[in-house]
Amino acid sequence: MRAEFIKIEDIEKFVNFVTTLNGKVFLKSGEIKVNAKSIIGSMYIVKEHPNNIIVEVEDPAEGEKVLEFLMQGSFLKNE
């Protein structure tokens, strides 16, 4: 799923949410892939590639939770 984070507070909310999950969550853009539970890594990838962020969740059940979180915060990018 593609996501778009406009404000630093958006990234912080996302990181705080995914840290509550047990499985691995990544933010990916091109060749760069970072642990989404890392605030520094998440801020870096969003700063460098703000328009091309893909959220990867290893656990399908947790993927549903992440999708719901992104939809509630309007962080999903329409394509």
Secondary structure, DSSP 8 states (H G I E B T S, - for coil): -EE---SHHHHHHHHHHHTTSSS-EEEEETTEEEETT-HHHHHHHHHH-TT-EEEEESSHHHHHHHHHHHHHTT-B---
